[in-house]
C-alpha cells in the first residue's frame, strides 16, 4: 500500500464565537423532565453549511476557512493535532 503525506497549506482558523455560524437550529433537548417525560425544552445548536452539507458546531470547535473559501468546523483536539501556527 502506498503512503501519502498531506501537502502543507495555510488556512485561516479561529475558535468559534457566536456570529460565525450560518444559522441556528432549535431542536428538542434529548432529556427527560423530573417526571420521566420527554423534555419540551429546546436547545439552540449553531451550524455551518459546508460542501458536504450542514455541520453542527459544538463548544471548543475551530472554524476553518479553506483555500477556496469553504468553511467548516473542526474539533479542537483534531485541529491542534493537524495544524501548527504560521508566523507571519
Phi and psi restraints in degrees (value plus and minus 20) as a CYANA .aco file:
   2 UNK   PHI     -97.1   -57.1
   2 UNK   PSI     124.8   164.8
   3 UNK   PHI    -125.0   -85.0
   3 UNK   PSI     124.7   164.7
   4 UNK   PHI    -151.8  -111.8
   4 UNK   PSI     127.1   167.1
   5 UNK   PHI    -136.3   -96.3
   5 UNK   PSI     117.5   157.5
   6 UNK   PHI     -86.0   -46.0
   6 UNK   PSI     110.7   150.7
   7 UNK   PHI     -85.4   -45.4
   7 UNK   PSI     120.6   160.6
   8 UNK   PHI     -89.0   -49.0
   8 UNK   PSI     115.7   155.7
   9 UNK   PHI    -167.3  -127.3
   9 UNK   PSI     137.0   177.0
  10 UNK   PHI    -121.6   -81.6
  10 UNK   PSI     111.0   151.0
  11 UNK   PHI    -143.3  -103.3
  11 UNK   PSI     143.5   183.5
  12 UNK   PHI    -116.8   -76.8
  12 UNK   PSI     118.1   158.1
  13 UNK   PHI    -173.8  -133.8
  13 UNK   PSI     122.5   162.5
  14 UNK   PHI    -162.9  -122.9
  14 UNK   PSI     131.0   171.0
  15 UNK   PHI     -80.9   -40.9
  15 UNK   PSI     123.9   163.9
  16 UNK   PHI     -80.7   -40.7
  16 UNK   PSI     117.8   157.8
  17 UNK   PHI    -158.4  -118.4
  17 UNK   PSI     126.5   166.5
  18 UNK   PHI     -71.4   -31.4
  18 UNK   PSI     116.8   156.8
  19 UNK   PHI      87.0   127.0
  19 UNK   PSI     -36.0     4.0
  20 UNK   PHI    -105.5   -65.5
  20 UNK   PSI     -33.7     6.3
  21 UNK   PHI     -98.6   -58.6
  21 UNK   PSI     144.5   184.5
  22 UNK   PHI    -109.1   -69.1
  22 UNK   PSI     -39.3     0.7
  23 UNK   PHI    -197.3  -157.3
  23 UNK   PSI     156.0   196.0
  24 UNK   PHI    -149.0  -109.0
  24 UNK   PSI     110.3   150.3
  25 UNK   PHI    -123.2   -83.2
  25 UNK   PSI     105.8   145.8
  26 UNK   PHI    -119.2   -79.2
  26 UNK   PSI      91.2   131.2
  27 UNK   PHI    -144.9  -104.9
  27 UNK   PSI     134.2   174.2
  28 UNK   PHI     -80.9   -40.9
  28 UNK   PSI     122.5   162.5
  29 UNK   PHI     -94.3   -54.3
  29 UNK   PSI     123.5   163.5
  30 UNK   PHI    -108.9   -68.9
  30 UNK   PSI      49.4    89.4
  31 UNK   PHI    -172.9  -132.9
  31 UNK   PSI     145.8   185.8
  32 UNK   PHI    -124.2   -84.2
  32 UNK   PSI     129.9   169.9
  33 UNK   PHI     -98.9   -58.9
  33 UNK   PSI    -195.5  -155.5
  34 UNK   PHI     -87.1   -47.1
  34 UNK   PSI     -34.0     6.0
  35 UNK   PHI    -118.7   -78.7
  35 UNK   PSI     -19.6    20.4
  36 UNK   PHI      69.6   109.6
  36 UNK   PSI     -10.9    29.1
  37 UNK   PHI    -114.5   -74.5
  37 UNK   PSI     133.5   173.5
  38 UNK   PHI     -76.2   -36.2
  38 UNK   PSI     118.5   158.5
  39 UNK   PHI     -88.5   -48.5
  39 UNK   PSI     123.9   163.9
  40 UNK   PHI    -114.8   -74.8
  40 UNK   PSI     -20.8    19.2
  41 UNK   PHI     -88.7   -48.7
  41 UNK   PSI     130.9   170.9
  42 UNK   PHI    -136.2   -96.2
  42 UNK   PSI     132.1   172.1
  43 UNK   PHI    -138.1   -98.1
  43 UNK   PSI     125.7   165.7
  44 UNK   PHI    -118.5   -78.5
  44 UNK   PSI     101.8   141.8
  45 UNK   PHI    -138.8   -98.8
  45 UNK   PSI      97.2   137.2
  46 UNK   PHI     -93.1   -53.1
  46 UNK   PSI     133.2   173.2
  47 UNK   PHI    -165.7  -125.7
  47 UNK   PSI     143.7   183.7
  48 UNK   PHI    -145.8  -105.8
  48 UNK   PSI     116.5   156.5
  49 UNK   PHI    -102.4   -62.4
  49 UNK   PSI      95.9   135.9
  50 UNK   PHI    -127.4   -87.4
  50 UNK   PSI     157.6   197.6
  51 UNK   PHI     -82.5   -42.5
  51 UNK   PSI     -45.2    -5.2
  52 UNK   PHI    -114.6   -74.6
  52 UNK   PSI     -20.4    19.6
  53 UNK   PHI      98.7   138.7
  53 UNK   PSI    -186.6  -146.6
  54 UNK   PHI     -94.4   -54.4
  54 UNK   PSI     108.1   148.1
  55 UNK   PHI    -140.0  -100.0
  55 UNK   PSI     108.8   148.8
  56 UNK   PHI    -103.1   -63.1
  56 UNK   PSI     126.3   166.3
  57 UNK   PHI    -122.9   -82.9
  57 UNK   PSI     114.4   154.4
  58 UNK   PHI    -137.4   -97.4
  58 UNK   PSI     143.2   183.2
  59 UNK   PHI     -75.0   -35.0
  59 UNK   PSI     113.6   153.6
  60 UNK   PHI      73.2   113.2
  60 UNK   PSI     -31.2     8.8
  61 UNK   PHI     -84.6   -44.6
  61 UNK   PSI     132.6   172.6
  62 UNK   PHI    -123.0   -83.0
  62 UNK   PSI     128.7   168.7
  63 UNK   PHI    -126.2   -86.2
  63 UNK   PSI      98.0   138.0
  64 UNK   PHI    -121.4   -81.4
  64 UNK   PSI     118.5   158.5
  65 UNK   PHI    -131.4   -91.4
  65 UNK   PSI      97.5   137.5
  66 UNK   PHI     -99.2   -59.2
  66 UNK   PSI    -197.8  -157.8
  67 UNK   PHI     -89.8   -49.8
  67 UNK   PSI     -36.6     3.4
  68 UNK   PHI    -126.6   -86.6
  68 UNK   PSI      -6.3    33.7
  69 UNK   PHI      66.4   106.4
  69 UNK   PSI     -20.2    19.8
  70 UNK   PHI     -91.1   -51.1
  70 UNK   PSI     126.1   166.1
  71 UNK   PHI    -141.1  -101.1
  71 UNK   PSI     127.3   167.3
  72 UNK   PHI    -181.1  -141.1
  72 UNK   PSI     131.3   171.3
  73 UNK   PHI    -104.1   -64.1
  73 UNK   PSI     131.5   171.5
  74 UNK   PHI    -161.4  -121.4
  74 UNK   PSI     119.2   159.2
  75 UNK   PHI     -82.8   -42.8
  75 UNK   PSI     123.5   163.5
  76 UNK   PHI     -75.0   -35.0
  76 UNK   PSI     -66.6   -26.6
  77 UNK   PHI     -85.7   -45.7
  77 UNK   PSI     -58.5   -18.5
  78 UNK   PHI     -89.2   -49.2
  78 UNK   PSI     -58.3   -18.3
  79 UNK   PHI     -78.0   -38.0
  79 UNK   PSI     -70.7   -30.7
  80 UNK   PHI     -92.0   -52.0
  80 UNK   PSI     -42.4    -2.4
  81 UNK   PHI     -98.2   -58.2
  81 UNK   PSI     -43.2    -3.2
  82 UNK   PHI    -123.0   -83.0
  82 UNK   PSI     -43.3    -3.3
  83 UNK   PHI    -149.0  -109.0
  83 UNK   PSI     130.3   170.3
  84 UNK   PHI    -147.8  -107.8
  84 UNK   PSI     130.2   170.2
  85 UNK   PHI     -87.5   -47.5
  85 UNK   PSI     119.7   159.7
  86 UNK   PHI    -118.2   -78.2
  86 UNK   PSI     106.1   146.1
  87 UNK   PHI     -98.7   -58.7
  87 UNK   PSI     110.2   150.2
